[in-house]
Amino acid sequence: MELMKSSIKAIIGNIVSAEEFLDEKSIDEFENIIMESKNVFVTGAGRSGLAAKAFAMRLMHLGLSAYVVGETISPAIYEDDCIVAISGSGETNNIVSAVNIAKNRGSKVLVVTSYPESTLGKLSDSCLLVKGRTKKEVDDENYMKRQIHGNYTSLTPLGTAFELTTLVFLDAIVSELMEKMHQTESDLKARHTVLE
């Protein structure tokens, strides 16, 4: 039980401390691209993919046209669309591949990553820095040294801190989009009820 409590505190602590990396200009740019796009495509692998799907659902509740890359109903991406790519490392092969295709077709690229200098970060039109422990850190040469010195990032398995922080940040972006689009909670509930 103590390990579980410590893990919860570590995850919440990461979300709170990650706020300091938020850049207002980047967030505004990110939101504006979403609102100006005809279709919004989201992509991520594994649990980052689940965060992407949750974001797509929220965008759909806002009345935006949102799709998950790889789903059978997803149309082709065009220059008046954007893609939101979520990857802690910014190097996930299938996500980089999807972003390259979108970029070549002229669409805008929005990236959520812990490494803005990564391949995805360099391909982005707008990049949100979300700090969190990623699988990349587990594989690095200093991982064992950090563990010996008492830096027990293992309280948050693999990319958990990144994925949960991303989920929270993207939900917060939805709140700002609601305001910018002059939508209320009632509007979202009404749209959600119609879709059920």
Disulfide bonds with the S-S distance in Angstrom:
none
